[in-house]
Amino acid sequence: MGEYWGVKVEDIFNTMPDRFRPEGAKGVDASFGYDIKDEGKWKLTVKDGVMTVAKVDDLSGCVSIMLADGETFVGVNTGKVDGVNAFTSGKVKVEGDFGAFGKTAKMFKKFVIGKKEMSTRDYILDMFGTLESRFQPKNVPGLDASITYQIGGDGGGVWTAVIKDGKCALKEGHVEKPTVRLEVNEAKDWVDVMLGKTDPFSLLSAGRAAIVGETALAMKLGEIFAKYQPPKVEFTTKDFILDMFGTLVSRFQPQNAQGLDASITYQIGGDGGGVWTAVIKDGKCALKEGHVEKPTVRLEVNEAKDWVDVMLGKTDPFSLLSAGRAAIVGETALAMKLGEIFAKYQPPASLGGEPEQELLVLKRTISVKQRFATGPVMGKFLNALKQKKLIGNKCPSCGRIQLPPREVCAVCRVSADEWVEVGPKGQVRYMEYVYYASPDPLTGETRETPYGMVNILLDGCEGNDTFAHLIRRDQMDLIKNGSNEVAGTRVRPVWNDKRVGSVFDIKHFEIDE
């Protein structure tokens, strides 16, 4: 079966029992069919407020049948495809009673892409899997009993808890003459009871559950066993990656990409990664999985987790580039504009996202004098700047030079004790025009914008181990970006006469003529 935006057709149908809203199915007594091209057929039946769904070979007896391909069906159910457009364009068709089929929209909670829906069977297995650990012997001293749970329907089974000598052991199946037997017709009902969604007495009064044996013991189960706590759902890096690229086209902002004809390849490594290419042409954006020949720019990220952190605003992309954990191949200037071309990624609520709220701003000026120790590693680097020297520490394992230095190699995680003088000249890897009016850290005065930030591969450094600083304002338009294959503009530092042990002992860099 195909997978679209990380979702399979069967995922939609498998989660229907847990998404069903009986209040939305009042007065409905009918069967509905779904004929999904190349995926299969499903029959959904609603009767007396109870819904069942199953994959079938024959859709006879259905009042209406939906016909669609897998991608369109998943897209409509996940919000990736507009349902109205899908109907008007003929990608979705309904045979039979269209009005009756329209009622199904009210019967289900929205399917959320990326959300890890536990099935009824998942809950049942976890509930009984944790039963022994939830036993509270202090509440039932001297109890000698056997409690059988007979859970019917899809996902059900039979389990017996045997309590003796202050211990509890769970056995699968029946035992002879249990002290009490709890009979529940449908596993979904038992799950709802354990999650606090349903009152157990309502099941008993409706004949959907029964107690056989010592009823008084059954009434004490809440004391005998601690309350069931469902496991916390953890969302993987893969979940985020799929949603990020699944929403890329919808986040395209054509007004910021007028006249752009380009292909942007995202090469994401590590667990959960993959390769995607965004093709932009004629004011439209299309996403393809895999590489294309000669992309305009290729973003290479070693680990998918790093890319997720960048997209969530947890990591600065320039720190990845400077650490050699990411690279830009091709037109760097285009890569720098991606934040304008695509709207900011907002994860869905199921992935930890929250709806954006109006930002209330209260302007205040706070001045706090602070002093802090630089430490032996950074202190050595800053002291060297007073002597017009740029030094970094070299990893004994991979040989990369870290500038500014760190106590350990960011890649190999080993101590980097060897010091190496580099530069002070080098070549520009990429330059960025900055329009944010940030204050000068030494004077406190607001910088004139735009100003140029450059990443420089200093002489003696290799790969992507670059040093970030300012470029002389009147030379910004003269800078040529470089790469591993192409040399960028050669630059040299311009030092301040008075140096205090700061990266701004260098006023800026200028073209080395």
SVG drawing of the C-alpha trace seen along z (x, -y; Angstrom):
<svg xmlns="http://www.w3.org/2000/svg" viewBox="-33 -55 84 80">
<polyline fill="none" stroke="black" stroke-width="0.4" points="0.0,0.0 1.1,-3.5 2.0,-6.1 1.2,-9.8 2.5,-12.4 3.6,-9.5 0.0,-8.1 -1.5,-5.0 -5.1,-4.6 -5.6,-1.8 -4.4,-4.2 -7.5,-6.4 -9.8,-3.4 -8.0,-1.7 -8.4,-4.9 -12.1,-5.3 -13.3,-3.3 -11.4,-5.6 -12.4,-8.7 -16.1,-7.8 -18.6,-10.4 -21.9,-8.7 -23.6,-12.0 -22.8,-12.8 -24.5,-9.6 -27.9,-10.1 -30.7,-8.7 -28.2,-7.1 -28.8,-3.4 -26.9,-2.6 -23.8,-1.2 -21.3,-3.4 -18.7,-2.1 -15.2,-3.3 -13.6,-2.2 -10.0,-3.4 -8.2,-2.7 -5.4,-0.1 -5.8,-0.1 -9.0,1.9 -12.6,1.5 -14.0,0.7 -17.5,0.9 -18.6,-1.4 -21.8,-0.4 -23.6,-2.6 -26.5,-1.2 -28.0,-2.2 -25.1,-4.6 -22.5,-1.8 -20.0,-2.0 -18.1,0.9 -15.7,0.7 -14.0,3.5 -12.1,4.2 -14.4,6.2 -14.5,7.5 -18.2,6.6 -19.8,3.2 -23.4,4.3 -26.0,3.0 -24.2,-0.4 -26.5,-3.5 -23.5,-5.4 -20.0,-4.7 -17.0,-7.0 -14.5,-6.5 -11.0,-8.1 -7.4,-7.3 -5.2,-6.7 -3.4,-10.0 -6.6,-12.1 -8.4,-10.1 -5.5,-10.6 -5.1,-14.2 -8.7,-15.1 -8.7,-13.3 -5.5,-15.0 -6.2,-18.4 -3.5,-18.3 -6.0,-18.3 -9.0,-20.6 -12.1,-18.4 -14.3,-20.8 -11.8,-21.0 -11.3,-17.3 -15.1,-16.8 -15.4,-19.5 -12.3,-18.3 -13.7,-14.7 -10.9,-13.2 -13.5,-12.2 -16.9,-10.8 -19.9,-9.5 -22.3,-7.0 -25.7,-6.6 -27.3,-8.8 -24.9,-11.8 -26.9,-13.5 -26.6,-10.4 -22.9,-10.2 -22.5,-13.8 -23.6,-12.8 -20.4,-10.8 -18.5,-14.1 -20.1,-14.7 -19.4,-11.1 -15.6,-11.3 -13.1,-13.4 -10.5,-14.8 -7.6,-12.5 -4.4,-14.3 -1.3,-13.6 1.6,-12.4 -0.6,-11.6 0.2,-8.2 -3.3,-6.8 -3.2,-3.8 -5.7,-1.2 -8.1,0.5 -5.9,3.6 -2.8,1.4 -4.7,0.0 -5.9,3.5 -2.5,5.0 -1.0,2.1 -3.7,2.2 -3.2,5.8 0.6,5.6 0.7,3.0 -1.8,4.7 0.7,6.5 2.7,3.3 -0.4,1.4 -1.3,3.9 -1.6,2.2 -1.2,5.0 -1.4,2.6 -5.1,2.0 -6.1,5.6 -4.1,7.4 -5.0,11.1 -6.9,11.2 -7.0,14.6 -8.9,14.3 -9.0,14.7 -10.4,12.0 -11.2,12.9 -11.5,10.2 -13.5,11.4 -13.2,8.7 -15.1,9.3 -15.0,7.7 -12.1,6.5 -9.0,6.3 -10.4,8.3 -9.3,11.4 -9.4,13.2 -7.1,12.5 -7.1,13.6 -5.5,11.8 -4.6,14.3 -4.0,12.6 -2.4,14.5 0.0,13.8 0.2,10.1 1.2,10.8 -0.6,10.6 0.1,12.8 -1.6,12.3 -2.5,15.3 -4.0,15.3 -7.2,17.2 -9.8,18.6 -9.3,20.3 -11.7,22.7 -14.3,21.0 -12.9,17.4 -13.9,15.3 -15.4,12.8 -15.7,12.5 -16.1,9.2 -17.7,9.6 -17.5,6.7 -19.1,7.1 -16.8,4.7 -13.1,4.0 -13.6,0.3 -16.1,-0.1 -13.5,1.3 -10.9,-1.1 -13.2,-4.0 -13.9,-2.9 -10.2,-2.6 -9.5,-6.1 -12.4,-7.6 -14.5,-8.4 -17.3,-6.0 -19.0,-5.2 -18.9,-1.4 -22.4,-1.5 -23.8,-2.8 -22.4,0.3 -23.9,2.6 -27.3,0.9 -27.3,1.0 -26.5,4.7 -23.1,4.1 -21.2,5.5 -21.9,7.9 -20.4,9.1 -20.5,12.8 -19.5,13.8 -18.6,11.6 -19.9,8.2 -18.4,6.6 -14.9,7.5 -15.5,6.1 -16.5,2.8 -13.1,2.6 -11.0,3.0 -10.2,-0.8 -8.5,-0.3 -6.8,3.0 -5.2,1.6 -3.8,-1.9 -5.4,-3.9 -4.3,-3.1 -2.1,-5.7 -1.7,-5.4 1.8,-5.7 3.0,-9.0 3.2,-9.2 6.6,-10.1 6.9,-11.6 9.9,-10.6 12.3,-12.6 10.7,-10.9 7.2,-12.2 8.5,-15.8 10.5,-15.3 7.4,-13.9 5.2,-16.7 7.8,-19.4 8.1,-18.2 4.4,-17.3 3.5,-21.0 6.3,-22.5 4.2,-23.2 1.4,-24.7 4.0,-27.0 5.3,-28.3 5.0,-32.1 4.9,-32.9 4.9,-36.7 8.4,-36.3 9.6,-34.2 8.6,-36.2 10.4,-35.2 12.3,-32.4 13.1,-29.3 15.1,-27.0 15.3,-23.6 16.2,-23.2 17.3,-19.8 17.2,-18.9 19.5,-16.0 18.8,-15.0 20.9,-12.2 20.6,-10.0 17.6,-8.2 14.4,-9.6 16.1,-11.4 15.7,-11.3 16.0,-13.4 13.4,-15.9 13.6,-18.5 11.4,-21.6 11.0,-22.7 9.9,-26.3 8.7,-27.6 6.1,-30.1 5.1,-31.1 4.3,-27.5 6.1,-25.0 6.1,-21.2 7.8,-18.7 9.6,-15.6 11.1,-12.8 14.7,-12.2 17.5,-14.0 17.2,-16.0 20.0,-16.6 22.0,-19.8 19.8,-21.4 20.2,-25.2 21.2,-24.6 21.5,-21.6 21.2,-21.7 23.1,-18.8 22.4,-18.1 24.2,-15.2 21.5,-14.3 17.7,-14.6 17.5,-15.6 19.5,-18.7 17.2,-19.7 14.2,-19.3 15.8,-21.5 16.5,-24.2 12.9,-24.1 11.6,-24.3 13.9,-27.2 15.9,-25.3 19.2,-25.5 20.8,-28.2 21.5,-26.9 24.8,-28.8 26.1,-26.8 25.5,-23.6 27.4,-25.0 30.3,-26.2 30.4,-22.9 30.6,-21.0 27.2,-19.2 25.6,-20.9 26.7,-22.3 25.3,-24.4 26.3,-23.4 25.4,-25.7 23.8,-29.1 24.3,-30.1 22.4,-33.3 19.2,-31.3 19.7,-29.2 19.8,-32.3 16.3,-33.4 14.5,-30.2 13.0,-31.8 11.2,-34.3 10.3,-31.8 8.6,-29.4 6.5,-30.4 7.7,-29.3 6.9,-25.7 4.3,-25.2 4.0,-21.7 0.5,-20.3 -0.8,-20.0 -0.2,-16.3 3.5,-16.9 3.9,-19.4 2.8,-22.5 0.5,-25.1 -1.7,-27.5 -0.1,-30.9 -1.4,-33.6 -1.3,-37.3 2.0,-38.5 1.6,-41.2 4.7,-43.4 5.6,-45.5 8.6,-47.7 11.1,-48.2 14.8,-49.0 16.7,-46.8 20.3,-47.3 22.1,-44.6 25.9,-44.7 27.4,-41.2 30.8,-39.7 31.7,-36.2 34.8,-34.0 35.7,-33.0 37.3,-29.7 40.7,-28.3 39.8,-27.5 37.8,-30.5 40.1,-32.7 43.2,-31.5 41.4,-32.3 40.4,-35.9 43.9,-36.6 45.4,-35.7 43.2,-38.3 45.0,-41.0 48.2,-39.9 46.4,-39.9 46.4,-36.1 43.6,-33.7 43.9,-30.3 41.7,-27.3 42.0,-23.8 42.5,-20.7 40.7,-17.4 43.1,-14.5 40.6,-12.2 39.2,-13.9 41.7,-16.8 39.1,-19.6 40.0,-22.9 37.4,-24.6 37.2,-28.3 36.1,-29.6 37.5,-26.7 35.6,-24.2 36.9,-21.9 35.8,-18.8 35.3,-18.2 31.7,-18.8 31.8,-15.8 34.0,-13.2 33.2,-14.1 36.9,-13.8 39.1,-16.4 40.8,-18.8 44.0,-19.9 46.3,-20.9 46.3,-24.6 46.9,-25.8 47.3,-29.4 45.3,-30.0 44.7,-32.8 44.4,-35.7 43.5,-35.8 41.0,-33.5 38.3,-33.1 34.6,-33.9 32.3,-30.9 29.1,-32.9 27.8,-36.3 24.4,-37.4 22.8,-40.9 21.5,-41.6 18.6,-44.1 18.0,-43.6 19.1,-46.8 21.1,-45.1 23.2,-47.1 27.0,-47.2 28.2,-45.1 31.0,-47.5 29.4,-50.9 25.7,-50.0 24.9,-52.1 22.5,-50.7 24.2,-49.4 23.4,-50.9 21.6,-48.5 22.1,-46.5 25.4,-45.2 27.2,-42.1 27.9,-39.0 30.5,-36.7 31.6,-33.2 35.3,-32.9 37.4,-29.8 40.6,-31.0 43.9,-29.8 44.8,-26.5 41.2,-25.5 39.4,-22.9 35.8,-21.9 33.1,-24.0 35.0,-25.1 34.4,-28.8 34.8,-32.0 31.9,-34.5 32.4,-38.2 31.5,-41.5 32.6,-42.7 33.5,-46.3 30.2,-48.0 31.3,-49.5 32.6,-46.1 29.5,-44.0 28.4,-43.9 31.9,-42.9 32.0,-39.6 31.9,-36.3 30.7,-33.3 32.8,-30.2 32.4,-26.4 34.5,-23.3 34.9,-23.4 35.0,-27.1 37.2,-29.7 35.5,-32.7 36.8,-36.3 40.0,-36.6 39.7,-38.8 41.9,-40.0 41.1,-41.3 41.2,-45.0 42.3,-45.2 41.4,-47.9 44.3,-49.8 43.1,-49.2 42.3,-45.5 40.6,-44.1 40.3,-40.4 37.1,-40.3 36.1,-39.1 35.5,-42.8 39.2,-43.5 38.7,-42.9 36.7,-45.8 35.8,-43.9 37.3,-42.0 38.1,-43.6 39.0,-42.4 42.7,-41.3 44.0,-43.1"/>
</svg>
